[in-house]
């Protein structure tokens, strides 16, 4: 797993969208971890996800993500891809390309349609790998 701060910086660098906001970034990170759990059997980041109204990291991690946007919104970023491998970069780029042009409503619709959000009880921690395994068992024919 890669420190979520590094994944966040990488997402911000390739997002190519000046107004990437913290909440949109968190949803993007969730989709990245969900896709990685399906494809790689592990999330990319070390975020610990919970399903509240929307998927969110722990309050402490959420605060770090929010702080990254409060303290340096216009600062140039230099991404070290030291810990981000080729498979991880491919997944991150794929998710970013899918969500970058979506409206907030479309992004929320996509997030709400994911298996963990549909099937996980609220306020419970989410084991994305276990959820991905269950998803693949139950919906094998629908996976693209």
Secondary structure by P-SEA (a helix, b strand, c coil): cccaaaaaaaaaaacccccccaaaaaaaaaaaaaaaaaccccccccccccccccccccaaaaaaaaaaaacccccbbbbccccccaaaaaaaaaaaaacccccaaaaaaaaaacccccccccccccaaaaaaaaaaaacccccc
